[in-house]
Amino acid sequence: NRSRVATDEVWNAANGDLQPRLWPNPNDGEVHLQLADSDNWHLQLIRIDGALVAEWSGEALEVQQAFEAAVLDLAPGVYIAKCIHLGNAYHLRMVKR
């Protein structure tokens, strides 16, 4: 599916890094987040109404694991995973069924 690739895997032209990926979407609680290997990530999980649900900072693997565990307990709805790395913010829309 070409449109899915275009939204899930986008290259950052400024530094050549692969932007964060989130799949499957929508999901039933089991979700995967891929962040570039680095220790400078900050992630905010935000409800669609703007309320902050949770946030994490640290190495990519630690942030990924904490996020994936938290999604299991979320109520169904639409969320935004705001991933911040080296001054760049990436917004990933996620639907939990």
N, C-alpha and C positions, 0 to 999 in steps of 0.2 A: 504494500500500500504506500504509494509515493507520498501522500499527505502526512501519514504517520511518521515516516522517516524525516520529513521536513520539520516537523514539530518536536520530535523526540531527540534528534541528533543534529545539532546545529553547531557549526564551527565558529569560534570567536576569531574574527579576522585580525584583531589587534595583536593577539599573542599566539595564535595557532592551537590553543588548547580546546579540547572537546568540552562543550558545556555539560552541565549535569544532566543526567537522564533519569527518568522515573517510569517504571512499567510494572505490571500491566496497568492500564488506565482505561476504563474504570477497574476497580479491584474490590475484592471481598475481605480485605484486611491483610492479605499477604501481598506485599509490595517490595520492589527492589529499587534502591537509589544508588546511582553510580556518580561518584565525585572524583575529580582528578586527584591523584595521590599528592597530598600536601597536608601540612599541619595548621593551615591558616583558614579553616572553614568556620563560618558561623551560619547556622540554619535556624530559621523561624518557621514554625508551623502556624498558619493563620487560617481561621474560618473565613468563609466567603463574606461574612458581615464585618470583617476587619478585626475581630477579637483574636488576640494572641493565645494560642493553645499551649505551646511549649517552645523552648529554644535550647540549642546546644552549640558549643564551640569546641574546636580541637582538631585532631587528626581526622582525615577523611574516613577511615574505617570505623573509628569510634562514633562519629556523627552519623554515618550511614546506619550502623547497628542500632543506635538509640532511636533514630527516626523510624526505622522499620518495625521495631518493637512497639513504639507508641501508636502506630497506625492500627495495630491489632485491636486496641481498646477504644478507638474513635467511634463516635456515633456516625451513622450514614450521613453523607452530605458532601458538599464541595469545599475543598481546602486549597490553600496556596502554600507551597513549600518555597520559601524565599531563601535562596542559597547565596551567601556573600563570600567572595574570595578575592583578595588583593584589590579591593575597591570596586569590584564588579558585582552587581546583583543580578541574579537569574531567578525568574519567577516561574515555577512549575505548577500548573493547575492539576489537581488530583480529585477524582470522584471516588468516594468510598460508598459501596452499596450496602 
